[in-house]
């Protein structure tokens, strides 16, 4: 799942990083991390499907740029050929005064075999 998600996000923005962005990352950039999930196993204790709750954050100098990338991410993930992905809720808008970057964060439920 991680490889497919990284590839999908990198196709939208080449500056895509799992867990955290380097201090010198030029915006806009995407940061994603798994923040939970559901264990879906059979009664024989074998995994039936893999699930991850993934937080995707977009950082940009202006909010509209972050929002446009969020829209592209939504379109790509909803149509992904191997990941079943849907937002688990609406996005959140944030601002980081130290870097003067605007952010949009959204949590995604992602399922795969």
LUMZA-625428 format. One line per 3 residues: number of its first residue (from 1); their letters; for each residue x, y, z of N, C-alpha, C, O, CB. Coordinates in nm, 4 decimals, padded with zeros to 6 digits. Atoms other than C-alpha are relative to their C-alpha. Glycine has a CB too. Layout:
N
NUM	A	X/Y/Z/X/Y/Z/X/Y/Z/X/Y/Z/X/Y/Z; ...
***
This chain:
113
1	XXX	00.0812/-00.1190/00.0000/00.0000/00.0000/00.0000/00.0862/00.1262/00.0000/00.0583/00.2210/-00.0734/-00.0927/-00.0007/00.1195; -00.0831/-00.1192/-00.0116/00.2736/00.2461/00.0939/00.0621/00.0390/-00.1337/00.0673/00.1571/-00.1680/00.1091/-00.0222/00.1030; -00.0627/-00.0269/00.1290/00.4457/00.2124/-00.2443/-00.1008/00.0584/-00.0983/-00.0705/00.1540/-00.1696/00.0617/-00.1280/-00.0573
4	XXX	00.1028/-00.0497/00.0917/00.1220/00.2628/-00.4381/-00.0441/00.1411/00.0377/-00.0648/00.2251/-00.0500/-00.1209/-00.0943/-00.0007; 00.0409/-00.1330/-00.0444/00.0226/00.5635/-00.2269/00.1086/00.1027/-00.0294/00.0793/00.2118/-00.0786/-00.0326/-00.0009/00.1498; -00.1105/-00.0924/00.0281/00.3660/00.7247/-00.2549/00.0067/00.0323/-00.1493/00.0264/00.1479/-00.1867/00.1342/-00.0601/00.0474
7	XXX	-00.0033/-00.0219/00.1449/00.3600/00.6789/-00.6334/-00.1146/00.0891/-00.0458/-00.0948/00.1789/-00.1277/-00.0056/-00.1333/-00.0739; 00.1162/-00.0806/00.0394/00.0098/00.8242/-00.6664/00.0176/00.1456/00.0414/-00.0115/00.2363/-00.0366/-00.1284/-00.0569/00.0621; -00.0180/-00.1370/-00.0476/00.0929/01.1297/-00.4552/00.1170/00.0692/-00.0706/00.1092/00.1883/-00.1011/00.0226/00.0005/00.1513
10	XXX	-00.1156/-00.0579/00.0688/00.4335/01.1829/-00.6207/-00.0320/00.0389/-00.1430/00.0290/00.1311/-00.1972/00.1156/-00.0973/00.0012; 00.0414/-00.0368/00.1354/00.2646/01.1891/-00.9616/-00.0686/00.1366/-00.0002/-00.0661/00.2078/-00.1006/-00.0943/-00.1071/-00.0585; 00.0680/-00.1297/-00.0134/00.0674/01.4912/-00.8364/00.0990/00.1083/00.0405/00.0953/00.2197/-00.0118/-00.1142/-00.0085/00.1034
13	XXX	-00.1004/-00.0947/-00.0487/00.3550/01.6608/-00.6540/00.1286/-00.0778/00.0271/00.1311/-00.1615/00.1173/-00.0496/00.0753/00.1294; -00.1228/00.0775/-00.0192/00.7128/01.5310/-00.6831/00.0611/00.0135/00.1395/00.1366/-00.0734/00.1829/00.1013/00.0416/-00.1018; -00.0499/-00.0180/-00.1371/00.7915/01.6704/-00.3370/-00.1024/-00.0591/00.0968/-00.1767/00.0131/00.1634/00.0265/00.1521/00.0320
16	XXX	00.0907/00.0753/-00.0870/00.5968/01.4040/-00.1475/00.0843/-00.0823/00.0954/00.1762/-00.1530/00.0541/-00.0969/-00.0916/-00.0827; -00.0825/00.0615/-00.1032/00.7312/01.2703/00.1799/-00.0852/-00.0800/00.0981/-00.1879/-00.0310/00.1449/00.0799/00.1068/00.0745; 00.0666/00.0720/-00.1078/00.6217/00.9937/00.4178/00.0471/00.0535/00.1353/00.1668/00.0747/00.1548/00.0271/-00.1519/-00.0109
19	XXX	-00.0202/-00.0380/-00.1402/00.5995/01.1066/00.7834/00.0362/00.1466/00.0204/-00.0336/00.2156/00.0948/00.1073/-00.0849/00.0594; -00.0355/-00.1411/-00.0182/00.7773/01.4451/00.7591/00.0777/00.0506/-00.1205/00.1400/-00.0271/-00.1928/00.0828/00.0197/00.1289; -00.0752/-00.0623/00.1089/00.9257/01.6885/00.5090/00.1334/00.0503/00.0542/00.1398/00.0966/00.1681/-00.0809/00.1166/-00.0647
22	XXX	-00.1269/-00.0560/-00.0438/01.2923/01.7864/00.5275/-00.0123/00.1511/00.0222/-00.0969/00.2166/-00.0387/00.1100/-00.0303/-00.1029; 00.0065/-00.1424/-00.0340/01.3561/02.1328/00.6687/00.0169/00.0898/-00.1221/-00.0360/00.2009/-00.1241/00.1062/00.0336/00.1027; -00.0238/-00.0828/00.1183/01.4687/02.2601/00.3277/-00.0953/-00.0298/-00.1158/-00.0705/00.0137/-00.2283/00.1415/-00.0187/-00.0465
25	XXX	00.0959/00.0332/00.1067/01.1690/02.1238/00.1308/-00.0662/00.1261/-00.0528/-00.1191/00.2067/00.0238/-00.1072/-00.0987/00.0511; 00.0624/-00.1163/00.0630/01.0440/02.3822/-00.1156/-00.1487/-00.0272/-00.0190/-00.1858/-00.1329/-00.0701/00.0679/00.0331/-00.1363; 00.1436/00.0198/00.0206/00.6662/02.4284/-00.1149/-00.0363/00.0249/-00.1464/00.0350/00.0970/-00.2162/-00.0817/00.0935/00.0925
28	XXX	00.0915/00.0853/-00.0765/00.4299/02.3100/-00.2312/00.0575/-00.1402/00.0166/00.1373/-00.1872/-00.0645/-00.1374/-00.0071/-00.0688; -00.0381/00.1382/-00.0210/00.4823/01.9668/-00.0860/-00.1103/-00.0719/00.0758/-00.1982/-00.0109/00.1368/00.1335/-00.0093/00.0757; 00.0987/00.0875/-00.0637/00.2817/01.6740/00.0471/00.0715/-00.0843/00.1045/00.1812/-00.1347/00.0806/-00.0727/-00.0908/-00.1054
31	XXX	-00.0484/00.0893/-00.1046/00.3388/01.4856/00.3717/-00.1145/-00.0947/00.0349/-00.2280/-00.0514/00.0544/00.0497/00.0801/00.1269; 00.1033/00.0969/-00.0372/00.1512/01.1663/00.4513/00.0548/-00.0955/00.1058/00.1747/-00.1222/00.1129/-00.0492/-00.0789/-00.1245; -00.0388/00.0987/-00.0999/00.1527/00.9218/00.7386/-00.1213/-00.0827/00.0405/-00.2341/-00.0336/00.0438/00.0627/00.0685/00.1233
34	XXX	00.1066/00.0850/-00.0506/-00.0492/00.6282/00.8602/-00.0211/00.0337/00.1465/00.0735/00.0340/00.2253/00.0334/-00.1513/-00.0189; 00.0315/-00.0391/-00.1373/-00.2263/00.7295/01.1800/-00.0949/-00.0989/00.0676/-00.1456/-00.0721/00.1766/-00.0610/00.1391/00.0017; 00.0870/00.1010/-00.0588/-00.4317/00.4174/01.2428/-00.0468/-00.0964/-00.1064/00.0098/-00.1036/-00.2155/-00.1198/00.0647/00.0698
37	XXX	00.0555/00.0957/00.0932/-00.6376/00.1519/01.0760/-00.0793/-00.1056/00.0744/-00.0893/-00.1045/00.1971/00.1101/-00.0643/-00.0830; 00.0822/00.1075/-00.0543/-00.8549/-00.1520/01.1274/00.0632/-00.1329/-00.0400/00.1000/-00.1520/-00.1559/-00.1480/00.0100/-00.0508; -00.0461/00.1345/00.0311/-00.7333/-00.5097/01.1504/-00.1216/-00.0800/-00.0443/-00.2130/-00.1028/00.0349/00.0718/-00.0672/00.1230
40	XXX	00.1116/00.0772/00.0519/-00.9683/-00.7091/00.9299/00.0505/-00.1387/-00.0318/00.1033/-00.1634/-00.1402/-00.0630/00.0671/-00.1251; -00.0511/00.1368/00.0115/-00.8831/-01.0755/00.9818/-00.1149/-00.0990/00.0041/-00.2250/-00.0689/00.0502/00.1011/-00.0307/00.1123; 00.0991/00.1068/-00.0036/-01.0672/-01.4014/00.9394/00.0012/-00.0654/00.1381/00.0859/-00.0343/00.2219/00.0277/-00.1051/-00.1113
43	XXX	00.0026/00.0725/-00.1270/-01.1625/-01.6294/01.2268/00.1202/-00.0932/00.0131/00.1526/-00.1377/00.1232/-00.1299/-00.0800/00.0128; -00.1221/00.0805/-00.0022/-00.8531/-01.8333/01.1288/00.1235/00.0872/00.0226/00.2363/00.0381/00.0174/00.0142/-00.0784/-00.1311; -00.1063/-00.0972/-00.0280/-00.6446/-01.5197/01.2046/00.0905/00.0267/-00.1203/00.2109/00.0475/-00.1053/00.0838/-00.0486/00.1156
46	XXX	-00.0738/-00.0429/00.1193/-00.5398/-01.4509/00.8461/-00.0586/00.1329/-00.0454/-00.1791/00.1559/-00.0359/-00.0075/-00.1077/-00.1151; 00.0457/-00.1319/00.0436/-00.5572/-01.0998/00.7079/-00.0838/-00.0138/-00.1264/-00.0411/-00.0757/-00.2239/00.1201/00.0947/-00.0246; 00.0872/00.0017/00.1166/-00.8475/-01.0573/00.4673/00.0292/00.1187/-00.0902/00.0399/00.1039/-00.2120/-00.1469/00.0006/00.0426
49	XXX	-00.0342/-00.1213/00.0736/-00.7714/-00.7013/00.3625/00.0852/00.0869/00.0908/00.0835/00.0722/00.2130/-00.1282/00.0766/-00.0480; -00.0802/-00.0941/-00.0773/-00.5324/-00.4308/00.4696/-00.0688/00.1349/-00.0005/-00.1143/00.1821/-00.1047/00.1437/00.0113/-00.0567; 00.0626/-00.1311/-00.0134/-00.6714/-00.1027/00.5995/00.0971/00.0947/00.0680/00.1715/00.0563/00.1582/-00.1325/-00.0090/00.0797
52	XXX	-00.0808/-00.1037/-00.0645/-00.4958/00.2193/00.6871/-00.0805/00.1286/00.0052/-00.1492/00.1643/-00.0905/00.1346/00.0221/-00.0752; 00.0489/-00.1363/-00.0096/-00.6160/00.5525/00.8137/00.1230/00.0869/-00.0232/00.2171/00.0848/00.0561/-00.0710/00.0302/00.1404; -00.1167/-00.0755/00.0422/-00.3775/00.7910/00.6397/-00.0334/00.1484/00.0011/-00.1331/00.1915/-00.0567/00.0474/-00.0448/-00.1403
55	XXX	00.0153/-00.1454/00.0007/-00.3415/01.1621/00.7066/00.0893/00.0553/-00.1102/00.2090/00.0269/-00.1152/00.0361/00.0628/00.1397; -00.0733/-00.0626/00.1092/-00.2388/01.3591/00.3992/-00.0043/00.1505/00.0223/-00.1116/00.2098/00.0337/-00.0599/-00.0391/-00.1400; -00.0108/-00.1447/-00.0182/-00.1160/01.7144/00.4457/00.0673/00.0637/-00.1190/00.1678/00.0130/-00.1687/00.0768/00.0330/00.1275
58	XXX	-00.0560/-00.0757/00.1111/-00.0468/01.9637/00.1699/00.0408/00.1363/00.0532/-00.0369/00.2023/00.1222/-00.1019/00.0131/-00.1182; -00.0513/-00.1283/-00.0455/00.1667/02.2704/00.2368/00.0390/00.0847/-00.1195/00.1077/00.0377/-00.2101/00.1198/-00.0190/00.0943; -00.0252/-00.0898/00.1122/00.1864/02.5711/00.0052/00.0044/00.1444/00.0495/-00.0452/00.1746/00.1581/-00.1083/-00.0169/-00.1095
61	XXX	-00.0056/-00.1414/-00.0406/00.2555/02.9458/00.0159/-00.1378/00.0662/00.0089/-00.1572/00.1592/00.0872/00.0861/00.0773/-00.0975; 00.1354/-00.0561/-00.0036/-00.1133/03.0202/-00.0519/-00.1008/-00.1137/00.0130/-00.0790/-00.2239/-00.0372/-00.0291/00.0852/-00.1276; 00.1012/00.1021/-00.0272/-00.4255/02.8332/00.0564/-00.0608/-00.0565/-00.1280/-00.0901/-00.1759/-00.1347/-00.1096/00.0575/00.0875
64	XXX	00.0605/00.0498/00.1237/-00.5662/02.8108/-00.2969/00.0870/-00.1059/-00.0673/00.0344/-00.2000/-00.1267/-00.0248/00.1153/-00.0965; -00.0901/00.1006/00.0576/-00.2577/02.6182/-00.4134/-00.0115/-00.1315/00.0755/-00.0153/-00.2383/00.0145/00.1458/00.0499/00.0021; 00.0173/00.1211/-00.0807/-00.2919/02.3729/-00.1249/-00.1337/-00.0659/-00.0316/-00.1416/-00.1882/-00.0426/00.0093/00.0328/00.1506
67	XXX	00.1321/00.0527/00.0321/-00.6628/02.3347/-00.2031/-00.0046/-00.0664/-00.1364/-00.0704/-00.1690/-00.1534/-00.1021/00.1100/00.0058; -00.0029/00.0590/00.1339/-00.5955/02.2669/-00.5704/00.0700/-00.1357/00.0026/00.0252/-00.2296/-00.0631/00.0706/00.0945/-00.0992; -00.0668/00.1294/-00.0123/-00.3501/01.9909/-00.4807/-00.0890/-00.1013/00.0716/-00.0917/-00.2186/00.0344/00.1330/00.0155/00.0747
70	XXX	00.0931/00.0895/-00.0700/-00.6045/01.8443/-00.2372/-00.1034/-00.0548/-00.0960/-00.1354/-00.1736/-00.0920/-00.0694/00.0731/00.1159; 00.0986/00.0450/00.0983/-00.8594/01.8307/-00.5184/00.0597/-00.1036/-00.0955/-00.0063/-00.2015/-00.1304/-00.0539/00.1196/-00.0795; -00.0674/00.0957/00.0883/-00.6071/01.6531/-00.7445/00.0222/-00.1331/00.0707/00.0058/-00.2394/00.0108/00.1342/00.0568/-00.0485
73	XXX	-00.0193/00.1218/-00.0777/-00.5282/01.4045/-00.4685/-00.1310/-00.0772/00.0115/-00.1340/-00.1988/-00.0073/00.0551/00.0331/00.1396; 00.1294/00.0682/-00.0117/-00.8958/01.3298/-00.4145/-00.0367/-00.0705/-00.1290/-00.0790/-00.1861/-00.1269/-00.1096/00.0993/00.0378; 00.0336/00.0604/00.1287/-00.9505/01.2671/-00.7842/00.0851/-00.1242/-00.0265/00.0332/-00.2272/-00.0693/00.0188/00.1019/-00.1131
76	XXX	-00.0903/00.1128/00.0261/-00.6454/01.0396/-00.8115/-00.0289/-00.1183/00.0919/-00.0305/-00.2327/00.0466/00.1453/00.0437/00.0167; 00.0227/00.1107/-00.0928/-00.7197/00.8369/-00.4985/-00.1345/-00.0670/-00.0226/-00.1453/-00.1891/-00.0110/00.0091/00.0490/00.1428; 00.1323/00.0610/00.0236/-01.0881/00.7858/-00.5765/00.0010/-00.0896/-00.1243/-00.0783/-00.1832/-00.1342/-00.1075/00.1099/-00.0156
79	XXX	-00.0062/00.0767/00.1250/-00.9915/00.6483/-00.9201/00.1167/-00.0981/-00.0036/00.1420/-00.1590/-00.1076/00.0102/00.0945/-00.1176; -00.1200/00.0831/-00.0008/-00.6841/00.4506/-00.8130/-00.0333/-00.1452/-00.0349/-00.1338/-00.1979/00.0128/00.0685/00.0071/00.1371; 00.0328/00.1359/00.0441/-00.6678/00.1039/-00.9744/00.0171/-00.1093/00.1061/-00.0464/-00.2142/00.0947/00.0843/-00.0340/-00.1168
82	XXX	-00.0214/00.1067/-00.0976/-00.5455/-00.0914/-00.6676/-00.0354/00.0386/00.1429/-00.0483/-00.0488/00.2286/00.1422/-00.0435/-00.0046; 00.0373/-00.0460/-00.1334/-00.6342/00.1213/-00.3642/-00.1468/00.0400/00.0002/-00.1932/00.1064/-00.0925/00.0892/00.1187/00.0450; 00.1369/-00.0476/-00.0188/-00.9902/00.1695/-00.2431/00.0097/00.1087/00.1063/00.0301/00.0798/00.2242/-00.1005/-00.1175/00.0426
85	XXX	-00.0248/-00.1129/-00.0896/-00.9705/00.5156/-00.0893/-00.1178/00.0955/-00.0003/-00.1754/00.1269/-00.1045/00.1278/00.0740/-00.0401; 00.1038/-00.1022/-00.0141/-01.2265/00.7589/00.0459/00.0335/00.0847/00.1211/00.0897/00.0345/00.2185/-00.1424/-00.0638/00.0138; -00.0249/-00.0847/-00.1169/-01.2020/01.0566/00.2788/-00.0793/-00.0503/00.1195/-00.1936/-00.0937/00.1049/-00.0362/00.1467/-00.0300
88	XXX	00.0738/00.0387/-00.1205/-01.2951/00.9732/00.6361/-00.0701/00.1200/00.0609/-00.1409/00.1068/00.1606/00.0942/-00.0638/00.1030; 00.0639/-00.1232/-00.0451/-01.4101/01.3321/00.6834/00.0450/00.1157/-00.0874/00.1235/00.0978/-00.1806/00.0326/00.0282/00.1484; -00.0376/-00.1192/00.0767/-01.3767/01.6827/00.5493/00.1438/00.0402/00.0323/00.2005/-00.0017/00.1332/-00.0968/00.1173/00.0301
91	XXX	-00.1371/-00.0463/-00.0236/-01.0391/01.8501/00.5187/00.0026/00.1122/00.1035/-00.0987/00.1759/00.1324/00.0640/00.0479/-00.1315; -00.0220/-00.1075/-00.0967/-00.8946/02.0915/00.7735/00.0990/00.0993/-00.0599/00.1976/00.0594/-00.1219/00.0525/-00.0561/00.1366; -00.0931/-00.1028/00.0452/-00.7286/02.4223/00.6867/00.0821/00.0453/00.1196/00.0282/00.0696/00.2276/-00.0750/00.1204/-00.0657
94	XXX	-00.0891/-00.0418/-00.1076/-00.4267/02.5207/00.8939/00.1018/00.0993/-00.0535/00.1213/00.1103/-00.1745/00.0708/-00.1215/00.0633; -00.1048/-00.0952/00.0361/-00.1558/02.7868/00.8942/00.1153/-00.0176/00.0971/00.0951/-00.0305/00.2178/-00.0531/00.1471/00.0019; -00.1205/00.0145/-00.0812/00.2008/02.7544/01.0187/00.0746/00.1337/00.0001/00.1429/00.1657/-00.0972/00.0914/-00.1158/-00.0542
97	XXX	-00.0595/-00.1338/-00.0003/00.3231/03.0999/01.1261/00.1525/00.0008/-00.0132/00.2081/00.0945/-00.0705/-00.0385/00.0707/00.1259; -00.1465/00.0018/00.0091/00.6903/02.9976/01.1552/00.0495/-00.0096/-00.1446/00.1486/00.0533/-00.1815/00.0556/-00.1165/00.0808; -00.0402/00.0173/00.1403/00.7107/02.8923/00.7902/-00.0829/00.0859/-00.0950/-00.0493/00.1009/-00.2124/-00.0121/-00.1463/-00.0401
100	XXX	00.0951/-00.0782/00.0807/00.4239/03.1126/00.6671/-00.0633/-00.0835/-00.1111/-00.0923/-00.0336/-00.2199/00.0702/00.1215/-00.0609; 00.0623/00.0888/00.0970/00.2778/02.8134/00.4885/-00.1433/-00.0314/00.0406/-00.1759/-00.0450/00.1585/00.0810/-00.1293/-00.0143; 00.1393/00.0405/-00.0187/-00.0882/02.7306/00.4464/-00.0074/-00.1508/-00.0219/00.0610/-00.2057/-00.1082/-00.0967/00.0771/-00.0980
103	XXX	00.0132/00.1435/00.0121/-00.1916/02.3716/00.4907/-00.1436/-00.0445/-00.0106/-00.2359/00.0210/00.0378/00.0644/-00.0668/00.1156; 00.1285/00.0685/00.0070/-00.4795/02.1453/00.4082/00.0294/-00.1440/00.0382/00.1144/-00.2084/-00.0231/-00.0677/00.0115/-00.1442; -00.0178/00.1380/-00.0444/-00.5021/01.8123/00.5918/-00.1316/-00.0744/-00.0126/-00.2394/-00.0199/00.0112/00.0518/-00.0054/00.1456
106	XXX	00.1191/00.0842/00.0096/-00.7403/01.5275/00.5313/00.0387/-00.1431/00.0318/00.1449/-00.1903/-00.0089/-00.0650/00.0096/-00.1410; -00.0203/00.1411/-00.0328/-00.7675/01.1747/00.6686/-00.0730/-00.0850/-00.1030/-00.1845/-00.0536/-00.1446/-00.0499/-00.0325/00.1446; 00.0537/00.0903/00.1013/-00.8288/00.8917/00.4245/-00.0052/-00.1419/00.0531/00.0895/-00.1887/00.1163/00.0841/00.0057/-00.1279
109	XXX	00.0110/00.1440/-00.0220/-00.9563/00.5367/00.4740/00.0461/-00.0663/-00.1290/-00.0108/-00.0426/-00.2356/-00.1478/-00.0435/00.0392; -00.0555/00.0655/00.1180/-00.7515/00.3217/00.2372/00.0039/-00.1506/00.0245/00.0581/-00.1977/00.1245/00.1422/00.0549/-00.0330; 00.0054/00.1470/-00.0067/-00.8111/-00.0492/00.1754/00.0745/-00.0577/-00.1195/00.0743/-00.0003/-00.2284/-00.1478/-00.0513/00.0028
112	XX	-00.0649/00.0735/00.1075/-00.6082/-00.2945/-00.0294/00.0086/-00.1474/00.0377/-00.0097/-00.1841/00.1537/00.1407/00.0576/-00.0294; -00.0147/00.1447/-00.0250/-00.5572/-00.6690/-00.0644/00.1236/-00.0283/00.0821/00.1522/-00.1441/00.1128/00.0068/-00.0778/-00.1321
***
